Amino acid sequence: MAKQNIYDNETFFEGYKELRYREVNANVLFEIPTLLSLLPDLKGKRVLDLGCGFGEHCKEYIDKGASRVVGVDISEKMLKVAREENSDPNIEYMNIAMEDIGTINETFDVVISSLAIHYIEDFEGVVKAVYSLLSDGGIFIFSQEHPMNTCYSAGTERWTRDENGRKIHANIANYCVEKRYDYSWFVDGVQHYHRMFSTIINNLADTGFRIEKIAEPYPDEALLAKYPDYYDNLHKPDFLFVRSVK
């Protein structure tokens, strides 16, 4: 199966880096707070971070008391930044694809993945590999693009608007067609994989995980008063979070 490494594309990498370093973005407002709220007590825990990117989360897990963190990413460009900006004696960065984590010869108490799962084709294989790497009672937490977003394909209008251009509702199409979609984000040909919500949950359950919590963050009135552009997220959430236990 093909393993996407779009983050080593220089144009994509620079565009993504500029986006992530903005003071206000969807990651800062929704994704990161929700992910951190789902974490267990990390004191003394061994943590595996899948698709660790720049390594900010790896450093955060150490600051929260983790005894060891392994961050894996397919992008050497991302890991170069991680090693320069988020290094620690108890963090190890590995340049491998998520699909290859079965080669890691140790076990973990917590496996976490932030907005990377939707880039992989073999979700079932990765879930099984995570299960094998977890100690009994270990926790698997991940965020991904919400399935309402991943089923969207280019060439169709994403929103229905009123006469003033205000978004009335999102146009959702082909939700039940599970496939790879290619789209433009900084560069053409970025690949993500659409899976139905039921497929995601059933893969976890069939592997042996028990689902503990689902989260779909959206803005409250205080956030909307400050950042009204995020009203979109009342029509559909951008992110899906799942916390499960072995």
Secondary structure, DSSP 8 states (H G I E B T S, - for coil): -----GGGSHHHHHHHHHHHTSSS-HIIIIIHHHHHHT----TT-EEEEET-TTSHHHHHHHHTT-SEEEEE-S-HHHHHHHHHHS--TTEEEE---GGGGGG--S-EEEEEEES-GGG-S-HHHHHHHHHHHEEEEEEEEEEEE-HHHHT--TTS-SEEE-TTS-EEEE----TT---EEEE-SSSTTEEEE---HHHHHHHHHHHT-EEEEEE-----HHHHHH-GGGGGGGTS-SEEEEEEE-
